[in-house]
Structures are given as structure tokens and as C-alpha cells.
Amino acid sequence: MTIPSRPCSPALDEVNAEIRRLMEEPVCARRTEEYFRLLSLWTEAARSSTPWTKAA
């Protein structure tokens, strides 16, 4: 089964950009905490923009 491609939502684009910027910073505890926070935001944004969750 092939999942149809879809453009990223603005929220996903913003979170992805923040994650990329964060990965340029030196490794530290704050970066780790921020990464987990951004992953949570990314998960929520991805859930709200996927056609698979809207179909139910």
C-alpha cells in the first residue's frame, strides 16, 4: 500500500525548521529538553494534518 504524499502543513514546516536550527546548537541538557518538546509539537501537528486520521 502506498500512502499518498501530501504537502506539509505550515505547523509542520515551522516545527521542522525549529528542529533543524536546534540540531545546529551544541549538545546539552537544554537542547535535549527542547528536542523532546519539539517532537511532541511535531507529533500533534502531524496528527492534525494527515488524511488517515480524518477518515475515521
C-alpha positions in Angstrom: 0.0 0.0 0.0 1.3 3.4 -0.9 0.4 6.4 1.3 -0.5 9.4 -0.8 2.0 12.2 -0.5 0.8 15.5 0.9 2.4 18.9 1.4 3.5 19.7 4.9 1.2 21.9 6.9 2.5 25.3 8.0 2.7 24.0 11.5 4.8 21.0 10.5 7.1 23.3 8.4 7.6 25.6 11.4 8.4 22.7 13.8 10.7 21.1 11.2 12.6 24.4 10.8 12.9 24.7 14.6 14.3 21.2 14.9 16.9 21.9 12.2 18.0 25.1 13.9 18.2 23.2 17.3 20.4 20.5 15.8 23.0 23.2 14.9 23.4 24.0 18.6 25.9 22.3 20.9 24.7 19.2 22.7 23.5 20.0 26.2 20.6 19.2 28.6 18.6 22.2 27.4 18.9 21.1 23.8 17.7 17.6 24.7 14.7 19.0 26.6 13.8 21.3 23.7 14.1 18.5 21.2 11.6 16.4 23.1 9.3 19.4 23.3 9.5 20.0 19.6 8.9 16.3 18.8 5.7 16.5 20.8 4.6 19.5 18.8 5.6 17.8 15.6 3.5 14.7 16.6 0.4 16.8 17.3 0.9 18.8 14.0 1.3 15.6 12.0 -1.8 14.0 13.5 -3.9 17.0 12.7 -2.7 17.2 9.1 -2.8 13.6 7.9 -5.8 12.4 5.9 -5.6 9.0 7.7 -6.8 10.4 11.0 -9.5 12.5 9.3 -11.0 9.5 7.6 -12.3 7.9 10.8 
